Amino acid sequence: MRGTVISVTWSEGPGVPWVAFTSRISGMNIVYGNRIVDVDGREDCCLSLRRGEYICQISGIYGRSPLIAATLRIMTSEQQEALVGNLEVHGGKQDFLFESVPEHEIVGLVMSEDGAVCGIKQAPLPPSRAPAAQVAVPAYL
């Protein structure tokens, strides 16, 4: 099955203190940063990926500890986009841009020693289960 990440969640608010990737296969959550239970009543936000959809690009602006980033922009193969964090400072600029190589998907983040996003984890995409396009061959009599 193409697209092994089923969802990405984060908390609403300034900056990006944490983000979590959930596996479509195991249901396991991998949390990057420090997930804190929100006492202010803010709810978690979620980007749900459709079957066959996968994460292909993550960009953003570096933040200060304890944030993993000031902003993150997550793009999928079907052009879904999630903007996470302090959107006022985004303004179209970015400090980093990580893209998956062809026939790969982003399945996680690489964190620096100080807890900031510094790269991506990738995995090869399995072959598509969609049937190959059939080409009509003319019959000659």
N, CA, C and O atoms as CSV, one atom per row, in Angstrom:
chain,resi,resn,atom,element,x,y,z
A,1,MET,N,N,0.851,-1.173,0.000
A,1,MET,CA,C,0.000,0.000,0.000
A,1,MET,C,C,0.896,1.235,0.000
A,1,MET,O,O,1.795,1.345,0.833
A,2,ARG,N,N,0.664,2.147,-0.909
A,2,ARG,CA,C,1.430,3.387,-0.961
A,2,ARG,C,C,0.955,4.312,0.146
A,2,ARG,O,O,-0.244,4.407,0.412
A,3,GLY,N,N,1.887,4.990,0.785
A,3,GLY,CA,C,1.535,5.932,1.843
A,3,GLY,C,C,1.402,5.255,3.184
A,3,GLY,O,O,0.305,4.840,3.560
A,4,THR,N,N,2.497,5.132,3.917
A,4,THR,CA,C,2.459,4.427,5.199
A,4,THR,C,C,2.118,5.333,6.377
A,4,THR,O,O,1.904,4.837,7.483
A,5,VAL,N,N,2.061,6.654,6.167
A,5,VAL,CA,C,1.638,7.569,7.238
A,5,VAL,C,C,0.169,7.876,7.006
A,5,VAL,O,O,-0.219,8.324,5.927
A,6,ILE,N,N,-0.661,7.630,8.044
A,6,ILE,CA,C,-2.096,7.876,7.902
A,6,ILE,C,C,-2.486,9.268,8.373
A,6,ILE,O,O,-3.466,9.836,7.891
A,7,SER,N,N,-1.710,9.833,9.332
A,7,SER,CA,C,-2.037,11.176,9.804
A,7,SER,C,C,-0.831,11.825,10.466
A,7,SER,O,O,0.104,11.162,10.916
A,8,VAL,N,N,-0.895,13.157,10.506
A,8,VAL,CA,C,0.081,13.967,11.230
A,8,VAL,C,C,-0.739,14.858,12.148
A,8,VAL,O,O,-1.687,15.505,11.705
A,9,THR,N,N,-0.375,14.896,13.442
A,9,THR,CA,C,-1.096,15.730,14.401
A,9,THR,C,C,-0.136,16.709,15.069
A,9,THR,O,O,1.071,16.476,15.123
A,10,TRP,N,N,-0.690,17.802,15.574
A,10,TRP,CA,C,0.079,18.824,16.284
A,10,TRP,C,C,-0.892,19.635,17.118
A,10,TRP,O,O,-2.106,19.523,16.944
A,11,SER,N,N,-0.366,20.458,18.029
A,11,SER,CA,C,-1.248,21.312,18.819
A,11,SER,C,C,-1.290,22.692,18.189
A,11,SER,O,O,-0.298,23.181,17.648
A,12,GLU,N,N,-2.448,23.301,18.272
A,12,GLU,CA,C,-2.664,24.634,17.738
A,12,GLU,C,C,-1.961,25.639,18.642
A,12,GLU,O,O,-1.975,25.497,19.864
A,13,GLY,N,N,-1.354,26.644,18.046
A,13,GLY,CA,C,-0.733,27.683,18.855
A,13,GLY,C,C,0.525,28.225,18.224
A,13,GLY,O,O,0.901,27.829,17.121
A,14,PRO,N,N,1.181,29.143,18.933
A,14,PRO,CA,C,2.405,29.739,18.380
A,14,PRO,C,C,3.558,28.747,18.411
A,14,PRO,O,O,3.797,28.090,19.424
A,15,GLY,N,N,4.259,28.646,17.312
A,15,GLY,CA,C,5.388,27.727,17.242
A,15,GLY,C,C,4.938,26.277,17.123
A,15,GLY,O,O,3.747,25.967,17.134
A,16,VAL,N,N,5.932,25.401,17.009
A,16,VAL,CA,C,5.673,23.971,16.867
A,16,VAL,C,C,6.424,23.232,17.976
A,16,VAL,O,O,7.588,22.877,17.793
A,17,PRO,N,N,5.780,22.993,19.124
A,17,PRO,CA,C,6.463,22.264,20.196
A,17,PRO,C,C,6.566,20.769,19.920
A,17,PRO,O,O,7.474,20.104,20.418
A,18,TRP,N,N,5.628,20.235,19.120
A,18,TRP,CA,C,5.642,18.805,18.797
A,18,TRP,C,C,4.814,18.552,17.548
A,18,TRP,O,O,3.952,19.345,17.169
A,19,VAL,N,N,5.101,17.436,16.931
A,19,VAL,CA,C,4.312,16.927,15.824
A,19,VAL,C,C,4.395,15.406,15.910
A,19,VAL,O,O,5.427,14.864,16.306
A,20,ALA,N,N,3.312,14.711,15.543
A,20,ALA,CA,C,3.281,13.249,15.629
A,20,ALA,C,C,2.858,12.655,14.295
A,20,ALA,O,O,1.913,13.130,13.664
A,21,PHE,N,N,3.567,11.611,13.872
A,21,PHE,CA,C,3.240,10.856,12.664
A,21,PHE,C,C,2.614,9.537,13.115
A,21,PHE,O,O,3.160,8.870,13.993
A,22,THR,N,N,1.481,9.149,12.531
A,22,THR,CA,C,0.820,7.893,12.863
A,22,THR,C,C,0.921,6.939,11.683
A,22,THR,O,O,0.592,7.295,10.551
A,23,SER,N,N,1.380,5.722,11.960
A,23,SER,CA,C,1.567,4.706,10.930
A,23,SER,C,C,0.232,4.099,10.503
A,23,SER,O,O,-0.590,3.728,11.340
A,24,ARG,N,N,0.031,4.003,9.201
A,24,ARG,CA,C,-1.165,3.354,8.659
A,24,ARG,C,C,-1.134,1.851,8.943
A,24,ARG,O,O,-2.179,1.222,9.107
A,25,ILE,N,N,0.070,1.283,8.999
A,25,ILE,CA,C,0.226,-0.161,9.154
A,25,ILE,C,C,0.048,-0.600,10.604
A,25,ILE,O,O,-0.727,-1.514,10.884
A,26,SER,N,N,0.766,0.052,11.534
A,26,SER,CA,C,0.753,-0.387,12.929
A,26,SER,C,C,-0.148,0.447,13.832
A,26,SER,O,O,-0.518,-0.002,14.917
A,27,GLY,N,N,-0.506,1.659,13.400
A,27,GLY,CA,C,-1.282,2.560,14.246
A,27,GLY,C,C,-0.422,3.261,15.288
A,27,GLY,O,O,-0.932,4.028,16.104
A,28,MET,N,N,0.890,3.000,15.261
A,28,MET,CA,C,1.802,3.570,16.247
A,28,MET,C,C,2.039,5.055,15.964
A,28,MET,O,O,2.191,5.473,14.816
A,29,ASN,N,N,2.065,5.839,17.048
A,29,ASN,CA,C,2.356,7.265,16.993
A,29,ASN,C,C,3.832,7.487,17.267
A,29,ASN,O,O,4.359,6.961,18.247
A,30,ILE,N,N,4.514,8.257,16.419
A,30,ILE,CA,C,5.885,8.663,16.704
A,30,ILE,C,C,5.841,10.168,16.904
A,30,ILE,O,O,5.505,10.918,15.988
A,31,VAL,N,N,6.188,10.606,18.123
A,31,VAL,CA,C,6.105,12.014,18.489
A,31,VAL,C,C,7.495,12.628,18.428
A,31,VAL,O,O,8.458,12.077,18.962
A,32,TYR,N,N,7.585,13.781,17.767
A,32,TYR,CA,C,8.814,14.558,17.694
A,32,TYR,C,C,8.593,15.825,18.514
A,32,TYR,O,O,7.636,16.561,18.277
A,33,GLY,N,N,9.478,16.081,19.477
A,33,GLY,CA,C,9.301,17.199,20.395
A,33,GLY,C,C,8.640,16.725,21.667
A,33,GLY,O,O,8.525,15.524,21.912
A,34,ASN,N,N,8.205,17.676,22.480
A,34,ASN,CA,C,7.575,17.355,23.764
A,34,ASN,C,C,6.079,17.615,23.685
A,34,ASN,O,O,5.627,18.760,23.672
A,35,ARG,N,N,5.323,16.524,23.633
A,35,ARG,CA,C,3.861,16.642,23.577
A,35,ARG,C,C,3.368,16.932,24.979
A,35,ARG,O,O,3.535,16.129,25.897
A,36,ILE,N,N,2.760,18.092,25.122
A,36,ILE,CA,C,2.271,18.530,26.422
A,36,ILE,C,C,0.750,18.535,26.386
A,36,ILE,O,O,0.146,18.987,25.413
A,37,VAL,N,N,0.134,18.032,27.447
A,37,VAL,CA,C,-1.323,18.083,27.534
A,37,VAL,C,C,-1.717,19.544,27.683
A,37,VAL,O,O,-1.231,20.242,28.574
A,38,ASP,N,N,-2.589,19.995,26.816
A,38,ASP,CA,C,-2.960,21.401,26.771
A,38,ASP,C,C,-4.049,21.701,27.797
A,38,ASP,O,O,-5.161,21.177,27.718
A,39,VAL,N,N,-3.706,22.553,28.757
A,39,VAL,CA,C,-4.676,22.929,29.781
A,39,VAL,C,C,-5.477,24.156,29.362
A,39,VAL,O,O,-6.437,24.525,30.039
A,40,ASP,N,N,-5.095,24.795,28.247
A,40,ASP,CA,C,-5.801,25.980,27.766
A,40,ASP,C,C,-7.031,25.624,26.942
A,40,ASP,O,O,-7.746,26.515,26.483
A,41,GLY,N,N,-7.283,24.346,26.750
A,41,GLY,CA,C,-8.449,23.924,25.985
A,41,GLY,C,C,-8.222,23.873,24.486
A,41,GLY,O,O,-9.161,23.633,23.727
A,42,ARG,N,N,-6.988,24.098,24.046
A,42,ARG,CA,C,-6.708,23.998,22.612
A,42,ARG,C,C,-6.721,22.536,22.203
A,42,ARG,O,O,-6.238,21.668,22.930
A,43,GLU,N,N,-7.273,22.280,21.042
A,43,GLU,CA,C,-7.352,20.912,20.553
A,43,GLU,C,C,-6.202,20.610,19.614
A,43,GLU,O,O,-5.596,21.510,19.034
A,44,ASP,N,N,-5.915,19.332,19.476
A,44,ASP,CA,C,-4.920,18.904,18.503
A,44,ASP,C,C,-5.491,19.092,17.104
A,44,ASP,O,O,-6.689,18.922,16.876
A,45,CYS,N,N,-4.620,19.442,16.183
A,45,CYS,CA,C,-4.990,19.557,14.772
A,45,CYS,C,C,-4.494,18.314,14.057
A,45,CYS,O,O,-3.574,17.647,14.530
A,46,CYS,N,N,-5.096,18.001,12.926
A,46,CYS,CA,C,-4.753,16.757,12.248
A,46,CYS,C,C,-4.816,16.922,10.737
A,46,CYS,O,O,-5.736,17.533,10.193
A,47,LEU,N,N,-3.812,16.359,10.076
A,47,LEU,CA,C,-3.813,16.208,8.624
A,47,LEU,C,C,-4.000,14.721,8.366
A,47,LEU,O,O,-3.122,13.918,8.681
A,48,SER,N,N,-5.141,14.353,7.794
A,48,SER,CA,C,-5.419,12.949,7.484
A,48,SER,C,C,-5.089,12.690,6.030
A,48,SER,O,O,-5.494,13.441,5.142
A,49,LEU,N,N,-4.350,11.621,5.799
A,49,LEU,CA,C,-3.957,11.267,4.435
A,49,LEU,C,C,-4.852,10.157,3.909
A,49,LEU,O,O,-5.147,9.191,4.612
A,50,ARG,N,N,-5.272,10.309,2.677
A,50,ARG,CA,C,-6.121,9.300,2.041
A,50,ARG,C,C,-5.287,8.084,1.656
A,50,ARG,O,O,-4.060,8.159,1.592
A,51,ARG,N,N,-5.951,6.979,1.405
A,51,ARG,CA,C,-5.244,5.773,0.952
A,51,ARG,C,C,-4.473,6.101,-0.318
A,51,ARG,O,O,-5.026,6.667,-1.261
A,52,GLY,N,N,-3.195,5.742,-0.339
A,52,GLY,CA,C,-2.339,6.000,-1.491
A,52,GLY,C,C,-1.642,7.345,-1.459
A,52,GLY,O,O,-0.710,7.573,-2.231
A,53,GLU,N,N,-2.072,8.237,-0.587
A,53,GLU,CA,C,-1.461,9.562,-0.462
A,53,GLU,C,C,-0.271,9.486,0.488
A,53,GLU,O,O,-0.272,8.686,1.424
A,54,TYR,N,N,0.729,10.302,0.253
A,54,TYR,CA,C,1.924,10.280,1.100
A,54,TYR,C,C,2.527,11.675,1.222
A,54,TYR,O,O,2.232,12.562,0.421
A,55,ILE,N,N,3.370,11.858,2.227
A,55,ILE,CA,C,4.034,13.136,2.460
A,55,ILE,C,C,5.264,13.204,1.556
A,55,ILE,O,O,6.085,12.287,1.534
A,56,CYS,N,N,5.377,14.304,0.812
A,56,CYS,CA,C,6.498,14.434,-0.128
A,56,CYS,C,C,7.382,15.648,0.141
A,56,CYS,O,O,8.459,15.758,-0.444
A,57,GLN,N,N,6.952,16.566,1.018
A,57,GLN,CA,C,7.755,17.762,1.264
A,57,GLN,C,C,7.440,18.348,2.634
A,57,GLN,O,O,6.282,18.415,3.047
A,58,ILE,N,N,8.493,18.772,3.329
A,58,ILE,CA,C,8.339,19.491,4.592
A,58,ILE,C,C,9.296,20.673,4.554
A,58,ILE,O,O,10.487,20.516,4.284
A,59,SER,N,N,8.758,21.863,4.829
A,59,SER,CA,C,9.585,23.062,4.879
A,59,SER,C,C,9.198,23.846,6.123
A,59,SER,O,O,8.207,23.536,6.783
A,60,GLY,N,N,9.996,24.870,6.436
A,60,GLY,CA,C,9.637,25.658,7.597
A,60,GLY,C,C,10.675,26.679,7.991
A,60,GLY,O,O,11.630,26.962,7.268
A,61,ILE,N,N,10.443,27.219,9.173
A,61,ILE,CA,C,11.315,28.223,9.770
A,61,ILE,C,C,11.796,27.674,11.102
A,61,ILE,O,O,11.011,27.157,11.897
A,62,TYR,N,N,13.111,27.794,11.336
A,62,TYR,CA,C,13.678,27.327,12.603
A,62,TYR,C,C,13.097,28.113,13.764
A,62,TYR,O,O,12.788,29.298,13.638
A,63,GLY,N,N,12.953,27.432,14.904
A,63,GLY,CA,C,12.467,28.065,16.123
A,63,GLY,C,C,13.511,27.958,17.212
A,63,GLY,O,O,14.601,27.427,17.001
A,64,ARG,N,N,13.164,28.466,18.369
A,64,ARG,CA,C,14.046,28.376,19.533
A,64,ARG,C,C,13.524,27.301,20.466
A,64,ARG,O,O,12.316,27.093,20.584
A,65,SER,N,N,14.451,26.619,21.127
A,65,SER,CA,C,14.097,25.571,22.080
A,65,SER,C,C,13.117,26.147,23.099
A,65,SER,O,O,13.332,27.268,23.562
A,66,PRO,N,N,12.073,25.449,23.464
A,66,PRO,CA,C,11.805,24.026,23.275
A,66,PRO,C,C,11.036,23.696,21.998
A,66,PRO,O,O,10.587,22.561,21.841
A,67,LEU,N,N,10.870,24.653,21.082
A,67,LEU,CA,C,10.138,24.389,19.847
A,67,LEU,C,C,10.986,23.562,18.895
A,67,LEU,O,O,12.206,23.716,18.846
A,68,ILE,N,N,10.332,22.679,18.135
A,68,ILE,CA,C,11.062,21.936,17.098
A,68,ILE,C,C,11.168,22.781,15.834
A,68,ILE,O,O,12.026,22.522,14.990
A,69,ALA,N,N,10.304,23.792,15.692
A,69,ALA,CA,C,10.332,24.754,14.590
A,69,ALA,C,C,9.382,25.895,14.939
A,69,ALA,O,O,8.481,25.735,15.762
A,70,ALA,N,N,9.594,27.055,14.301
A,70,ALA,CA,C,8.631,28.151,14.457
A,70,ALA,C,C,7.404,27.861,13.600
A,70,ALA,O,O,6.268,28.087,14.018
A,71,THR,N,N,7.658,27.348,12.373
A,71,THR,CA,C,6.572,26.929,11.486
A,71,THR,C,C,6.994,25.681,10.724
A,71,THR,O,O,8.182,25.436,10.513
A,72,LEU,N,N,6.012,24.907,10.321
A,72,LEU,CA,C,6.212,23.776,9.417
A,72,LEU,C,C,5.132,23.844,8.340
A,72,LEU,O,O,3.985,24.201,8.611
A,73,ARG,N,N,5.514,23.500,7.142
A,73,ARG,CA,C,4.569,23.371,6.030
A,73,ARG,C,C,4.735,21.957,5.506
A,73,ARG,O,O,5.815,21.575,5.054
A,74,ILE,N,N,3.665,21.187,5.567
A,74,ILE,CA,C,3.687,19.776,5.154
A,74,ILE,C,C,2.860,19.644,3.885
A,74,ILE,O,O,1.694,20.036,3.853
A,75,MET,N,N,3.468,19.088,2.836
A,75,MET,CA,C,2.781,18.901,1.555
A,75,MET,C,C,2.666,17.414,1.248
A,75,MET,O,O,3.576,16.637,1.537
A,76,THR,N,N,1.531,17.025,0.657
A,76,THR,CA,C,1.317,15.627,0.291
A,76,THR,C,C,1.340,15.451,-1.218
A,76,THR,O,O,1.344,16.421,-1.976
A,77,SER,N,N,1.355,14.210,-1.627
A,77,SER,CA,C,1.359,13.863,-3.047
A,77,SER,C,C,0.082,14.308,-3.753
A,77,SER,O,O,0.066,14.423,-4.979
A,78,GLU,N,N,-0.985,14.561,-3.001
A,78,GLU,CA,C,-2.246,15.010,-3.590
A,78,GLU,C,C,-2.502,16.488,-3.322
A,78,GLU,O,O,-3.641,16.954,-3.352
A,79,GLN,N,N,-1.420,17.211,-3.059
A,79,GLN,CA,C,-1.427,18.664,-2.871
A,79,GLN,C,C,-2.208,19.146,-1.647
A,79,GLN,O,O,-2.622,20.304,-1.598
A,80,GLN,N,N,-2.414,18.269,-0.657
A,80,GLN,CA,C,-2.925,18.748,0.621
A,80,GLN,C,C,-1.780,19.481,1.294
A,80,GLN,O,O,-0.620,19.098,1.145
A,81,GLU,N,N,-2.097,20.518,2.023
A,81,GLU,CA,C,-1.071,21.314,2.687
A,81,GLU,C,C,-1.507,21.613,4.108
A,81,GLU,O,O,-2.654,21.989,4.352
A,82,ALA,N,N,-0.583,21.445,5.046
A,82,ALA,CA,C,-0.841,21.818,6.434
A,82,ALA,C,C,0.194,22.855,6.832
A,82,ALA,O,O,1.393,22.643,6.655
A,83,LEU,N,N,-0.271,23.984,7.372
A,83,LEU,CA,C,0.616,25.011,7.910
A,83,LEU,C,C,0.513,24.944,9.424
A,83,LEU,O,O,-0.571,25.085,9.989
A,84,VAL,N,N,1.641,24.728,10.072
A,84,VAL,CA,C,1.680,24.479,11.504
A,84,VAL,C,C,2.532,25.549,12.174
A,84,VAL,O,O,3.600,25.904,11.674
A,85,GLY,N,N,2.058,26.063,13.309
A,85,GLY,CA,C,2.887,26.964,14.102
A,85,GLY,C,C,2.551,28.427,13.932
A,85,GLY,O,O,1.408,28.796,13.662
A,86,ASN,N,N,3.575,29.262,14.097
A,86,ASN,CA,C,3.429,30.703,14.094
A,86,ASN,C,C,3.332,31.213,12.665
A,86,ASN,O,O,4.338,31.584,12.061
A,87,LEU,N,N,2.123,31.230,12.130
A,87,LEU,CA,C,1.913,31.533,10.720
A,87,LEU,C,C,2.194,32.989,10.380
A,87,LEU,O,O,2.432,33.306,9.214
A,88,GLU,N,N,2.174,33.894,11.375
A,88,GLU,CA,C,2.437,35.298,11.098
A,88,GLU,C,C,3.866,35.510,10.606
A,88,GLU,O,O,4.110,36.413,9.806
A,89,VAL,N,N,4.818,34.693,11.072
A,89,VAL,CA,C,6.207,34.874,10.659
A,89,VAL,C,C,6.527,34.142,9.368
A,89,VAL,O,O,7.608,34.322,8.807
A,90,HIS,N,N,5.600,33.316,8.887
A,90,HIS,CA,C,5.887,32.508,7.692
A,90,HIS,C,C,6.096,33.404,6.479
A,90,HIS,O,O,7.174,33.392,5.885
A,91,GLY,N,N,5.099,34.169,6.107
A,91,GLY,CA,C,5.200,35.121,5.024
A,91,GLY,C,C,5.845,34.606,3.740
A,91,GLY,O,O,6.410,35.396,2.984
A,92,GLY,N,N,5.776,33.324,3.482
A,92,GLY,CA,C,6.338,32.768,2.273
A,92,GLY,C,C,7.811,32.415,2.364
A,92,GLY,O,O,8.336,31.729,1.487
A,93,LYS,N,N,8.490,32.872,3.411
A,93,LYS,CA,C,9.912,32.526,3.526
A,93,LYS,C,C,10.072,31.183,4.224
A,93,LYS,O,O,9.151,30.684,4.871
A,94,GLN,N,N,11.255,30.613,4.077
A,94,GLN,CA,C,11.534,29.336,4.734
A,94,GLN,C,C,13.030,29.226,4.980
A,94,GLN,O,O,13.840,29.700,4.184
A,95,ASP,N,N,13.386,28.590,6.095
A,95,ASP,CA,C,14.786,28.335,6.430
A,95,ASP,C,C,15.241,26.991,5.896
A,95,ASP,O,O,16.422,26.794,5.613
A,96,PHE,N,N,14.290,26.056,5.759
A,96,PHE,CA,C,14.651,24.717,5.288
A,96,PHE,C,C,13.551,24.164,4.398
A,96,PHE,O,O,12.382,24.533,4.511
A,97,LEU,N,N,13.959,23.272,3.514
A,97,LEU,CA,C,13.043,22.586,2.608
A,97,LEU,C,C,13.584,21.187,2.391
A,97,LEU,O,O,14.684,21.012,1.867
A,98,PHE,N,N,12.809,20.190,2.794
A,98,PHE,CA,C,13.190,18.794,2.626
A,98,PHE,C,C,12.162,18.130,1.724
A,98,PHE,O,O,10.963,18.173,1.997
A,99,GLU,N,N,12.642,17.514,0.643
A,99,GLU,CA,C,11.766,16.816,-0.294
A,99,GLU,C,C,12.183,15.353,-0.376
A,99,GLU,O,O,13.367,15.024,-0.306
A,100,SER,N,N,11.197,14.488,-0.524
A,100,SER,CA,C,11.519,13.069,-0.710
A,100,SER,C,C,12.099,12.872,-2.104
A,100,SER,O,O,11.756,13.587,-3.046
A,101,VAL,N,N,12.981,11.890,-2.214
A,101,VAL,CA,C,13.525,11.558,-3.533
A,101,VAL,C,C,12.439,10.801,-4.301
A,101,VAL,O,O,11.504,10.285,-3.689
A,102,PRO,N,N,12.547,10.727,-5.627
A,102,PRO,CA,C,11.517,10.023,-6.412
A,102,PRO,C,C,11.278,8.600,-5.905
A,102,PRO,O,O,12.209,7.885,-5.535
A,103,GLU,N,N,10.010,8.218,-5.902
A,103,GLU,CA,C,9.553,6.892,-5.472
A,103,GLU,C,C,9.812,6.622,-3.988
A,103,GLU,O,O,9.944,5.468,-3.579
A,104,HIS,N,N,9.884,7.690,-3.180
A,104,HIS,CA,C,10.030,7.591,-1.728
A,104,HIS,C,C,8.986,8.498,-1.079
A,104,HIS,O,O,8.448,9.403,-1.716
A,105,GLU,N,N,8.714,8.241,0.193
A,105,GLU,CA,C,7.814,9.085,0.971
A,105,GLU,C,C,8.505,9.489,2.258
A,105,GLU,O,O,9.412,8.802,2.727
A,106,ILE,N,N,8.077,10.603,2.828
A,106,ILE,CA,C,8.583,11.046,4.124
A,106,ILE,C,C,7.793,10.323,5.207
A,106,ILE,O,O,6.564,10.389,5.241
A,107,VAL,N,N,8.513,9.627,6.098
A,107,VAL,CA,C,7.854,8.850,7.153
A,107,VAL,C,C,8.189,9.367,8.549
A,107,VAL,O,O,7.691,8.831,9.539
A,108,GLY,N,N,9.019,10.395,8.643
A,108,GLY,CA,C,9.373,10.932,9.947
A,108,GLY,C,C,10.353,12.081,9.808
A,108,GLY,O,O,10.711,12.494,8.705
A,109,LEU,N,N,10.776,12.582,10.957
A,109,LEU,CA,C,11.697,13.710,11.020
A,109,LEU,C,C,13.016,13.285,11.642
A,109,LEU,O,O,13.070,12.327,12.412
A,110,VAL,N,N,14.069,13.999,11.305
A,110,VAL,CA,C,15.357,13.847,11.969
A,110,VAL,C,C,15.518,15.088,12.841
A,110,VAL,O,O,15.303,16.212,12.388
A,111,MET,N,N,15.899,14.866,14.102
A,111,MET,CA,C,16.014,15.971,15.051
A,111,MET,C,C,17.477,16.204,15.417
A,111,MET,O,O,18.258,15.258,15.524
A,112,SER,N,N,17.840,17.467,15.607
A,112,SER,CA,C,19.192,17.816,16.033
A,112,SER,C,C,19.332,17.552,17.529
A,112,SER,O,O,18.356,17.224,18.203
A,113,GLU,N,N,20.551,17.697,18.042
A,113,GLU,CA,C,20.785,17.474,19.473
A,113,GLU,C,C,19.973,18.433,20.341
A,113,GLU,O,O,19.601,18.089,21.463
A,114,ASP,N,N,19.697,19.633,19.829
A,114,ASP,CA,C,18.917,20.590,20.617
A,114,ASP,C,C,17.410,20.462,20.370
A,114,ASP,O,O,16.633,21.298,20.831
A,115,GLY,N,N,16.998,19.415,19.643
A,115,GLY,CA,C,15.575,19.115,19.487
A,115,GLY,C,C,14.889,19.827,18.341
A,115,GLY,O,O,13.659,19.876,18.302
A,116,ALA,N,N,15.651,20.385,17.399
A,116,ALA,CA,C,15.053,21.070,16.252
A,116,ALA,C,C,15.024,20.143,15.037
A,116,ALA,O,O,15.849,19.237,14.915
A,117,VAL,N,N,14.068,20.381,14.144
A,117,VAL,CA,C,13.994,19.621,12.901
A,117,VAL,C,C,15.255,19.914,12.090
A,117,VAL,O,O,15.608,21.075,11.883
A,118,CYS,N,N,15.932,18.859,11.632
A,118,CYS,CA,C,17.134,19.072,10.808
A,118,CYS,C,C,17.167,18.153,9.593
A,118,CYS,O,O,18.148,18.157,8.850
A,119,GLY,N,N,16.114,17.365,9.373
A,119,GLY,CA,C,16.071,16.484,8.221
A,119,GLY,C,C,14.805,15.643,8.231
A,119,GLY,O,O,13.921,15.822,9.069
A,120,ILE,N,N,14.740,14.718,7.276
A,120,ILE,CA,C,13.574,13.841,7.154
A,120,ILE,C,C,14.021,12.389,7.071
A,120,ILE,O,O,15.142,12.085,6.661
A,121,LYS,N,N,13.123,11.506,7.467
A,121,LYS,CA,C,13.308,10.068,7.278
A,121,LYS,C,C,12.448,9.678,6.083
A,121,LYS,O,O,11.294,10.093,5.973
A,122,GLN,N,N,13.019,8.877,5.193
A,122,GLN,CA,C,12.310,8.471,3.987
A,122,GLN,C,C,12.244,6.953,3.897
A,122,GLN,O,O,13.060,6.238,4.478
A,123,ALA,N,N,11.260,6.491,3.159
A,123,ALA,CA,C,11.127,5.057,2.881
A,123,ALA,C,C,10.666,4.913,1.435
A,123,ALA,O,O,9.928,5.755,0.924
A,124,PRO,N,N,11.108,3.835,0.775
A,124,PRO,CA,C,10.653,3.609,-0.608
A,124,PRO,C,C,9.147,3.377,-0.645
A,124,PRO,O,O,8.581,2.738,0.242
A,125,LEU,N,N,8.518,3.899,-1.672
A,125,LEU,CA,C,7.092,3.635,-1.874
A,125,LEU,C,C,6.930,2.246,-2.458
A,125,LEU,O,O,7.654,1.883,-3.385
A,126,PRO,N,N,5.992,1.457,-1.937
A,126,PRO,CA,C,5.725,0.168,-2.559
A,126,PRO,C,C,5.108,0.389,-3.941
A,126,PRO,O,O,4.596,1.472,-4.226
A,127,PRO,N,N,5.153,-0.609,-4.780
A,127,PRO,CA,C,4.535,-0.460,-6.109
A,127,PRO,C,C,3.047,-0.169,-5.970
A,127,PRO,O,O,2.393,-0.622,-5.031
A,128,SER,N,N,2.540,0.579,-6.902
A,128,SER,CA,C,1.119,0.906,-6.911
A,128,SER,C,C,0.308,-0.355,-7.162
A,128,SER,O,O,0.707,-1.214,-7.948
A,129,ARG,N,N,-0.849,-0.463,-6.480
A,129,ARG,CA,C,-1.723,-1.614,-6.700
A,129,ARG,C,C,-2.738,-1.332,-7.791
A,129,ARG,O,O,-3.537,-2.194,-8.157
A,130,ALA,N,N,-2.692,-0.100,-8.309
A,130,ALA,CA,C,-3.616,0.248,-9.393
A,130,ALA,C,C,-3.219,-0.522,-10.640
A,130,ALA,O,O,-2.031,-0.673,-10.924
A,131,PRO,N,N,-4.196,-1.007,-11.383
A,131,PRO,CA,C,-3.863,-1.758,-12.600
A,131,PRO,C,C,-3.159,-0.853,-13.604
A,131,PRO,O,O,-3.472,0.332,-13.720
A,132,ALA,N,N,-2.212,-1.426,-14.321
A,132,ALA,CA,C,-1.496,-0.690,-15.347
A,132,ALA,C,C,-2.463,-0.326,-16.466
A,132,ALA,O,O,-3.398,-1.069,-16.765
A,133,ALA,N,N,-2.223,0.815,-17.069
A,133,ALA,CA,C,-3.072,1.243,-18.164
A,133,ALA,C,C,-2.958,0.268,-19.323
A,133,ALA,O,O,-1.861,-0.137,-19.710
A,134,GLN,N,N,-4.084,-0.093,-19.858
A,134,GLN,CA,C,-4.072,-1.056,-20.958
A,134,GLN,C,C,-4.023,-0.290,-22.273
A,134,GLN,O,O,-4.768,0.667,-22.484
A,135,VAL,N,N,-3.155,-0.722,-23.126
A,135,VAL,CA,C,-3.012,-0.089,-24.426
A,135,VAL,C,C,-3.721,-0.961,-25.459
A,135,VAL,O,O,-3.480,-2.164,-25.551
A,136,ALA,N,N,-4.578,-0.342,-26.212
A,136,ALA,CA,C,-5.301,-1.088,-27.241
A,136,ALA,C,C,-4.372,-1.333,-28.430
A,136,ALA,O,O,-3.772,-0.400,-28.964
A,137,VAL,N,N,-4.266,-2.559,-28.825
A,137,VAL,CA,C,-3.440,-2.921,-29.972
A,137,VAL,C,C,-4.383,-3.181,-31.140
A,137,VAL,O,O,-5.271,-4.028,-31.045
A,138,PRO,N,N,-4.197,-2.462,-32.234
A,138,PRO,CA,C,-5.113,-2.676,-33.347
A,138,PRO,C,C,-4.952,-4.080,-33.928
A,138,PRO,O,O,-3.844,-4.603,-34.051
A,139,ALA,N,N,-6.051,-4.651,-34.268
A,139,ALA,CA,C,-6.034,-6.006,-34.878
A,139,ALA,C,C,-5.953,-5.834,-36.388
A,139,ALA,O,O,-6.745,-5.109,-36.990
A,140,TYR,N,N,-4.993,-6.504,-36.980
A,140,TYR,CA,C,-4.829,-6.457,-38.441
A,140,TYR,C,C,-5.406,-7.737,-39.029
A,140,TYR,O,O,-5.101,-8.835,-38.563
A,141,LEU,N,N,-6.216,-7.598,-40.024
A,141,LEU,CA,C,-6.821,-8.757,-40.669
A,141,LEU,C,C,-6.050,-9.187,-41.871
A,141,LEU,O,O,-6.426,-10.154,-42.533
